[in-house]
Amino acid sequence: MAGLLASPSLRLVGKRLLMAIPITLGVSILTFWVLNLIPGSAAQQLLGAEATPEQIRALEEEMGLNRPAYIRYLDWLGAAVRGDLGRSYVSGQPVAGQLGERLIVSAELVGLALVASLALAVPVALLAAYKPNRLFDRISMFVSVTGLSVANYVLALVLVLVFAVQFAMFPAIGYVPFAENPVENLRSMVLPAAAIAFPLFCFYTRFLRGDLVDQLQGQDYIVTAQAKGIGPWQVLLRHAFRNSSFGLITVVGLNLSTLIGSTVIVESIFAIPGLGQLMLQAINTRDVLVVQACVIVFAVVTVVANLITDLLYAVLDPRIRYGSN
């Protein structure tokens, strides 16, 4: 393992980090430009609809919003390189501190959803692929197609209606920190995590089942393993699933950025104080610095997810090397 992850993987990490710099810079420029195209400003939002143009202009000058957009961006970029993301126009609090608090909550939500979806999808896909076109396979595919047809916010509202209102099993809104009460923390995260995890479970199940069936039908190494007298479950687990896991890892890595994006709606519905809710609130109040920081975090997470995906390839298959090409 140590030899495998030595110099080739270090070169891979270096390449990905170098690629992350222009990607992150481009995302920040595009975000700043788009936000400045939106009518209104943070000063107008703070003063309200009754404010006069003179009052708005005075507050914009006090906040520095009257300067050209490119000057404000360059000032922000220079400070961000030094680790200073500025202060929120609305709350006056350091943006970095707000990100740190909210990121922990979103990371817990995304982690629970991802673990739950994979923990359910892998065994269901294996059972469905073991005997394709049988009753269990047809039921799993029906559930998968149905789940993929339902939007996250619709599923979230249904979960609240059934498990929070009808049966009162879980709270409908709110969040309890893990350090304050671990049990209540998990109870408050069950419904939002389920709203994100169920569509993922359906997608992963359908993808993995289809790939496993393709592996079992017509691949030479599967025929060879069966000819050697290896049992069907061993063929499925040791051969077909091992190869299919590469595709699953790729899909999970590519979906991670989408998964984080889905927290924006889910966190708002369940009043979860995460990064998605923070960004939505900042967009509504034209808090450009907070939105900018949230988008940068999303971009960095996407790059890191792709890097981890590539490293997992090398761990699962020692034949894979990342050289200088």
N, C-alpha and C positions, 0 to 999 in steps of 0.2 A: 504493500500500500504506500509506504513512504517513497519508494523508488518511482512508483507510478505518478505520484502527485508532486514530483520534484520539479525539474526545470521545465518540461513541457507545459505543465499547468501554471507555473509561475509566468511563463511567457503569455499564456492565455489570459491570465488575470491582468497583466500589463496592457495587452491589446484592448481588452474590454474597458479598462479604466481610461485609456487614451480616447477610445470611441465615446465614452460617456461625457467627456468634456464638451465637444462640439454639439452633441445631442442635447445636453442640459442647457447649454448656452442658447441654442436655437429655440428650445421650448420656452425659455424665460423671455426671449425677445418677442416671440409670437404671442405669448400670454399677455405681456405688458401692452403690446400693440392693440390686441383685441379688446382688452379692458378699457383702454382709452377711447375706443370707438363707441362704447356704450354711453348713451345720454345720461347726464347727471354726474354728480361727484360725491365724495364722502362728506364734503362740507354741506352740500344741499341735503343729504340724508340726515345729517346730525341736526341741522337747524329746522327741518320740517317743511311742509308745504306752505306755511304762512310766512316764511322768511322772505325778505325783500332782496332784490338783486345786489344792493349795496352790502347787505349783511353777508350774503354768500361770497361776494368777491373779497370782503375783508377776511373772512375765515379761511378762504382758499389761499390768500396771501400769507396768513399766519401759519398755515400748514405746509406751505411751499408748493401747493398744487397749481399755482399760476405760472410756474416755470415751464419751459418747453418739455415735452414728454421725453425726448432723448436725453436731456440733461438729468431729469429725475431718474431715468433708467441707469445711466452711467454712475450716478451717485449711489444708487442702490447696489449695483454690481460691485463697485469698489468696496462698499461696506460688507457685502455678502461674502466676498473673497476672504475677508478678515474674520468671518464668523458672525457678523452683526447683520441680522435680517431686518433690523429696524423695529419701530413700534407701531402697533395698530392705530390707525386713524380714529377708530371708534372708541376702543377701551383704553388706549394709551399704554397698554402692557407690552412688554417685549414679545415680538412674534415668535422667537425661538422658544421661549417658555411656554407659550400657548401650544406650539407644535408638539413639544415634548409630552405635555399632559394628554393631548388628544390622540397622539400617535399610539400610546400604550393601549388605549381603549379600542382603537380601530384594529390594532395588531391582534388583540385578543379575539375580537369578533371574526376577523378573517381567518385566524388560526383555527378557531373552533369549527367554522364552516368548512374549511378545507379538509381538516382531519375527519370530520363526520362524513363528508361526501365521499372521500376515498375509502374510508373504513366500510362503508356500505356498498359502494360501487364495485369494488374488486371482488368480493365473494359472490355478489349477485351476478356479475358478468361471467365469472368462472362457472357457476352453476348453470347459467343459461347456455354457455358455449359447450358445456359437457354433453348436453343432449339438445342440439338446436332444433327449432321448430316443434318442440314439445310444449306441454301446457305451461310449465314454468317460464320457458323462453318467451312464449307469446304474451304472458301476463307482464313480464318485465319490460318487454318492448312497448306494450300498450301504456304502461305507467311512464316510461321514458318519453314517449312521444307526447303524452298528455302534459307532463311536467315541463317540457320544453316549449309548449304552446302557451304557458301561463306566465304573465309578466311578474317580476319580483314584487312590485307594489300591490298587485292584486292578491298574490299569494300571502303577502304580509297581512293584508286586511282580513283575509279569510282565517288565517291563524289566530289573529286577535279575536275575531268573532267567535271562533270555536273554543279555543283553549284559554282565553282570558275572560271573555264575557259569559259564554255558555257554561263552561265547566270550572272556571276560576282556578285553573291549575297553575298558571303563570301570570306574572304582572303584565299589563298591556303596555305600559310605558315606564320609563325610568331606568336608572343604572345605579348599582351598588358596587363600589370599588372592592376588589378582591381582598385587599388588606383589611378592610372594614368588616366584611362578613363573606367568607368564601362561598357558603351555601347560597345566600341570597344573590351573590354575584352571578353564580351559574344559573340560577332561576331567571334572573333578569336578562340573561344572554341567550336563553334557549330559543325563544321565538324569533328574534332577529337573526340568529345564526341559522335557524332552520329555513327562514325565508331566502337566505343566500345559498345554503347548502343543497336544498332540494333540486333546483335546476341544475346545479353542478353534478349532483348524483345522477340525474337522468342523462346528462350529456356524457359523463365518464362511462356510465354503464353501457350506453349504446355504442360508444366508440370502441371500448375495450372488447365488448362481446363480438362486434363485427370483425375486429382485427384477429381475435382468437379463432373465430370460425374460419377466416381466410388462411390462418396458419395451419389449422388442422386439416384443411381440405386441399391437398395437392402439393404441399411443400415436401421436397425430397427428404429433408432431415426428419420430418415427422414419419414418413413412410419407413425410413430406415430404423427409427426407434421402435415403431410398432413391429417391424419384422424381427427385431431382436427379442421380442417377447415382453417389452416394457409395458406395464399396466397403463390403462387410459388416463388415470388421474396423474400418474407420474409424467406421462407424455404432456399432459395439459399444463402441469405446474412447472416442471423442470425444463421443458423445451419451448412450448408455445408461449406461456406466460412470460418467460424470461425475455424473449424477443419482442413481445407486445409491450413490455414495460417501457421500452425506449420511446415508442410512440406516445404512451400515456404521460411520460415525463415531459415530453415536448409540449403536449397539449396543456398540461398543468402550468408549465412555465409561461406559455403564451397567454394563458387565461388569467394569470395573476394580476396583471394591470387592469383587466376588465373586472375582476373580482373586487379590487379596491374601489374602482369607480362605482360599482353597485352599492357600496356602503353609503353613498351620498343620499340615496332615496330611503334606504332601510333605516339608517340612523335617524333621519328626520321623522319617519313614521313612529318609531319606538322611543323617540327622545333620548337617544344614546349620544352622550357628549364625545363623539369621536371626530376624526379628521374630516370625514365627509360632511357632517353637520356644520363644522366650523367653516368649511369652504363655501357651503351654500349660504350661510349667514353673511359671510364676507362679500359674496357676490351681490346679495340684496342691498348691502349697505355701501357698496362701491369701495370696500376696504382693500385697495389694490395690493398692498404689501402682504397681507395675509393670504389672499388668493394666489399671489405669485409664489409664496413659500410652499403652499399646499401642492401646487402643480409641480414644483421642483421635487418635492418628496415623492410624488407619484412617478415622475420620470426616473428618479434614482432607484426606486423599488423595481421598476421594470427592467432596468439594466442589470441590477443585482440578481433578479430572478433568472434572466437569460444566462448570466455567468454561472450560477449554481446549476442550472440545467446542463450546461456544457461539462462542468466538472463531474456531475453525476454520471454522464456517459462514460467517462474514463474510469470511474469506480466500478460500474456494472460490467464493462467490457474492457479488459486489459489490452485488447488488440487496438483500441482507439488511442491515437496519439495526436496531440495538437503541436505540430511543429511550427516551422517558420512560414508555411504557405498561408 
